[in-house]
Amino acid sequence: MNPKFSDDSPTNRNLYLVDKTLKKAAKHGLESEVMWSALIAAAEANEHGLTMEQVLEAALGEWDI
């Protein structure tokens, strides 16, 4: 767990995952694009039973990251 997020609550875990995703995207200058993809995927996530981690991985995948 990232030290910035001191407990293992679902919210802190999700913030950690977003932080990790943004760092990966930043290496390619695609932070906004990846977050846009994540927002679109998140809007459909409940219908498909996806977790935040799955949504963020899919968003990175859309940009070949």
ZALUM-243107 format. One record per residue (C-alpha): residue number from 1; residue in one letter; x, y, z. Coordinates in steps of 0.1 Angstrom, whole numbers. Example, Ala and Ser with C-alpha at 12.3 -4.5 7.8 and 13.67 -1.06 7.14 Angstrom:
BEGIN
<node><pos>1</pos><code>A</code><x>123</x><y>-45</y><z>78</z></node>
<node><pos>2</pos><code>S</code><x>137</x><y>-11</y><z>71</z></node>
This chain:
BEGIN
<node><pos>1</pos><code>M</code><x>0</x><y>0</y><z>0</z></node>
<node><pos>2</pos><code>N</code><x>12</x><y>35</y><z>-8</z></node>
<node><pos>3</pos><code>P</code><x>22</x><y>53</y><z>24</z></node>
<node><pos>4</pos><code>K</code><x>1</x><y>84</y><z>13</z></node>
<node><pos>5</pos><code>F</code><x>-30</x><y>63</y><z>20</z></node>
<node><pos>6</pos><code>S</code><x>-28</x><y>51</y><z>56</z></node>
<node><pos>7</pos><code>D</code><x>-56</x><y>26</y><z>58</z></node>
<node><pos>8</pos><code>D</code><x>-70</x><y>-2</y><z>37</z></node>
<node><pos>9</pos><code>S</code><x>-105</x><y>12</y><z>32</z></node>
<node><pos>10</pos><code>P</code><x>-120</x><y>8</y><z>-2</z></node>
<node><pos>11</pos><code>T</code><x>-118</x><y>45</y><z>-8</z></node>
<node><pos>12</pos><code>N</code><x>-81</x><y>47</y><z>0</z></node>
<node><pos>13</pos><code>R</code><x>-75</x><y>16</y><z>-21</z></node>
<node><pos>14</pos><code>N</code><x>-93</x><y>32</y><z>-51</z></node>
<node><pos>15</pos><code>L</code><x>-73</x><y>65</y><z>-46</z></node>
<node><pos>16</pos><code>Y</code><x>-41</x><y>44</y><z>-46</z></node>
<node><pos>17</pos><code>L</code><x>-52</x><y>28</y><z>-79</z></node>
<node><pos>18</pos><code>V</code><x>-60</x><y>61</y><z>-95</z></node>
<node><pos>19</pos><code>D</code><x>-26</x><y>75</y><z>-84</z></node>
<node><pos>20</pos><code>K</code><x>-8</x><y>45</y><z>-98</z></node>
<node><pos>21</pos><code>T</code><x>-28</x><y>47</y><z>-131</z></node>
<node><pos>22</pos><code>L</code><x>-20</x><y>84</y><z>-135</z></node>
<node><pos>23</pos><code>K</code><x>17</x><y>78</y><z>-130</z></node>
<node><pos>24</pos><code>K</code><x>17</x><y>52</y><z>-157</z></node>
<node><pos>25</pos><code>A</code><x>-3</x><y>75</y><z>-180</z></node>
<node><pos>26</pos><code>A</code><x>20</x><y>104</y><z>-173</z></node>
<node><pos>27</pos><code>K</code><x>50</x><y>85</y><z>-187</z></node>
<node><pos>28</pos><code>H</code><x>32</x><y>88</y><z>-221</z></node>
<node><pos>29</pos><code>G</code><x>16</x><y>123</y><z>-216</z></node>
<node><pos>30</pos><code>L</code><x>-19</x><y>107</y><z>-216</z></node>
<node><pos>31</pos><code>E</code><x>-33</x><y>114</y><z>-182</z></node>
<node><pos>32</pos><code>S</code><x>-64</x><y>132</y><z>-194</z></node>
<node><pos>33</pos><code>E</code><x>-71</x><y>106</y><z>-221</z></node>
<node><pos>34</pos><code>V</code><x>-67</x><y>77</y><z>-197</z></node>
<node><pos>35</pos><code>M</code><x>-90</x><y>94</y><z>-171</z></node>
<node><pos>36</pos><code>W</code><x>-116</x><y>101</y><z>-198</z></node>
<node><pos>37</pos><code>S</code><x>-115</x><y>64</y><z>-208</z></node>
<node><pos>38</pos><code>A</code><x>-118</x><y>55</y><z>-171</z></node>
<node><pos>39</pos><code>L</code><x>-148</x><y>78</y><z>-166</z></node>
<node><pos>40</pos><code>I</code><x>-166</x><y>63</y><z>-196</z></node>
<node><pos>41</pos><code>A</code><x>-158</x><y>27</y><z>-184</z></node>
<node><pos>42</pos><code>A</code><x>-169</x><y>36</y><z>-149</z></node>
<node><pos>43</pos><code>A</code><x>-203</x><y>48</y><z>-161</z></node>
<node><pos>44</pos><code>E</code><x>-209</x><y>12</y><z>-174</z></node>
<node><pos>45</pos><code>A</code><x>-190</x><y>-6</y><z>-147</z></node>
<node><pos>46</pos><code>N</code><x>-220</x><y>-13</y><z>-125</z></node>
<node><pos>47</pos><code>E</code><x>-239</x><y>-29</y><z>-153</z></node>
<node><pos>48</pos><code>H</code><x>-210</x><y>-53</y><z>-159</z></node>
<node><pos>49</pos><code>G</code><x>-199</x><y>-57</y><z>-123</z></node>
<node><pos>50</pos><code>L</code><x>-164</x><y>-43</y><z>-128</z></node>
<node><pos>51</pos><code>T</code><x>-142</x><y>-31</y><z>-100</z></node>
<node><pos>52</pos><code>M</code><x>-123</x><y>2</y><z>-100</z></node>
<node><pos>53</pos><code>E</code><x>-91</x><y>-17</y><z>-107</z></node>
<node><pos>54</pos><code>Q</code><x>-107</x><y>-34</y><z>-138</z></node>
<node><pos>55</pos><code>V</code><x>-119</x><y>0</y><z>-150</z></node>
<node><pos>56</pos><code>L</code><x>-85</x><y>16</y><z>-146</z></node>
<node><pos>57</pos><code>E</code><x>-67</x><y>-13</y><z>-163</z></node>
<node><pos>58</pos><code>A</code><x>-92</x><y>-11</y><z>-192</z></node>
<node><pos>59</pos><code>A</code><x>-86</x><y>26</y><z>-195</z></node>
<node><pos>60</pos><code>L</code><x>-48</x><y>21</y><z>-197</z></node>
<node><pos>61</pos><code>G</code><x>-54</x><y>-7</y><z>-223</z></node>
<node><pos>62</pos><code>E</code><x>-74</x><y>17</y><z>-245</z></node>
<node><pos>63</pos><code>W</code><x>-42</x><y>37</y><z>-249</z></node>
<node><pos>64</pos><code>D</code><x>-18</x><y>8</y><z>-251</z></node>
<node><pos>65</pos><code>I</code><x>-3</x><y>15</y><z>-217</z></node>
